[in-house]
Every structure is written in structure tokens, then in C-alpha cells.
Amino acid sequence: MWMLTKLSVLVLALVLGTASVFAGELKTITLDVDNMTCGMCPITVKKALKQLDGVKDVEAKYEGDGKGWAKVTYDTESVTIDALTFATEEAGYPSRVPQPQ
């Protein structure tokens, strides 16, 4: 008779590479990003965000006049919005959650 505890399921998930079974909720947020000056800036923003554990997907775009955005899909159990904005700031591109109009 097989009896799997949470620990054995976690070990099995890690061995099989499916630890995301225990992931939190996935959310998508769009950040306003400053200091973008060219088409290469979104690449740097995307790399900075993708280095964070829990970030699943990133789209970023330069819109002109020093402005751009980053659309980030992330695991709420692994990474916070503060960590996302800190990562872009450390890369030279301060970001923030847009305020509702």
C-alpha cells in the first residue's frame, strides 16, 4: 500500500521537475517603466525580471519619451510586486504599478 505524505510528493515533484504543482496563484500585472530610451531597453528589463524565481513570463515594450511597460506573469507565492519593481530599478529602469484613473 502506497502512502504519500506531502514531503514525499514534494520530493517526487522535485525529482520529476514538476515542483510547480505547489505553486501559488499566477497573476499578471503591467508595470509602467521609466528611463527607457530605445528598443534595447525592454530586453534589459525583461532579463532583470526573468531572473526572479516565480516569474513565469515577461513582455516589455518601449513606447517613446523615456516610457515603456512590462507585463509580468508571476507566482504570488514566490515573488512580490515590490521585488518586481526593485529588479527593474536595479537594472536602471524604475517601475511602478499604474494608478487607476
C-alpha positions as CSV (number, residue, x, y, z in Angstrom):
1,M,0.0,0.0,0.0
2,W,1.4,3.4,-1.1
3,M,1.1,6.2,1.4
4,L,2.3,9.5,0.1
5,T,2.9,12.3,2.5
6,K,3.3,16.0,1.5
7,L,7.0,15.6,1.8
8,S,7.2,12.5,-0.4
9,V,5.0,14.2,-3.0
10,L,7.3,17.3,-2.9
11,V,10.5,15.1,-3.3
12,L,8.8,13.3,-6.2
13,A,7.8,16.6,-7.8
14,L,11.4,18.0,-7.4
15,V,12.9,14.9,-9.0
16,L,10.4,15.0,-11.9
17,G,10.8,18.7,-12.3
18,T,7.2,19.4,-11.5
19,A,7.5,21.4,-8.3
20,S,5.2,24.0,-9.7
21,V,2.4,21.7,-8.5
22,F,2.8,23.5,-5.2
23,A,3.0,27.0,-6.8
24,G,0.7,29.8,-5.6
25,E,-1.7,31.7,-7.8
26,L,-0.4,33.1,-11.1
27,K,-1.1,36.7,-11.6
28,T,-0.3,39.1,-14.4
29,I,0.5,42.7,-13.8
30,T,1.6,45.5,-16.1
31,L,4.2,47.9,-14.7
32,D,4.9,51.4,-16.0
33,V,8.6,51.6,-16.7
34,D,10.7,54.8,-16.8
35,N,14.1,55.6,-18.3
36,M,13.6,53.6,-21.5
37,T,15.3,55.4,-24.4
38,C,15.5,52.8,-27.2
39,G,14.4,49.4,-28.4
40,M,17.1,47.6,-26.4
41,C,15.8,48.8,-23.0
42,P,12.9,46.3,-22.9
43,I,15.4,43.5,-23.4
44,T,17.3,44.6,-20.2
45,V,14.0,45.0,-18.3
46,K,12.9,41.5,-19.4
47,K,16.2,39.9,-18.4
48,A,16.1,41.6,-14.9
49,L,12.6,40.3,-14.3
50,K,13.1,36.8,-15.6
51,Q,16.0,36.3,-13.1
52,L,13.5,36.3,-10.3
53,D,12.2,33.0,-9.0
54,G,8.5,32.8,-9.6
55,V,8.4,35.0,-12.8
56,K,6.8,32.9,-15.5
57,D,6.6,35.3,-18.4
58,V,7.6,38.8,-19.3
59,E,6.7,41.1,-22.2
60,A,8.2,44.6,-22.3
61,K,8.0,47.5,-24.8
62,Y,9.5,50.9,-25.3
63,E,6.8,53.4,-26.0
64,G,8.9,56.6,-26.6
65,D,9.7,59.7,-24.5
66,G,11.5,57.6,-21.8
67,K,8.4,55.5,-21.1
68,G,7.6,51.8,-21.5
69,W,5.9,49.0,-19.9
70,A,6.4,45.4,-18.7
71,K,3.7,42.8,-18.5
72,V,4.7,40.2,-15.9
73,T,3.1,36.9,-15.1
74,Y,4.3,35.7,-11.7
75,D,3.7,33.2,-8.9
76,T,2.3,35.1,-5.9
77,E,3.8,32.6,-3.5
78,S,7.3,33.1,-4.9
79,V,7.7,36.8,-5.8
80,T,6.1,40.1,-4.7
81,I,5.3,43.2,-6.7
82,D,7.9,45.0,-4.6
83,A,10.5,42.5,-5.8
84,L,9.5,43.1,-9.4
85,T,9.8,46.9,-9.2
86,F,13.1,46.5,-7.3
87,A,14.5,44.3,-10.0
88,T,13.7,46.8,-12.7
89,E,15.1,49.7,-10.6
90,E,18.3,47.8,-10.0
91,A,18.6,47.4,-13.8
92,G,18.3,51.2,-14.2
93,Y,14.6,51.3,-15.1
94,P,12.3,52.4,-12.2
95,S,8.9,50.9,-12.4
96,R,5.5,51.2,-10.7
97,V,2.0,49.8,-10.7
98,P,-0.1,52.3,-12.7
99,Q,-2.7,54.1,-10.6
100,P,-6.3,53.7,-11.6
101,Q,-7.7,56.7,-13.5
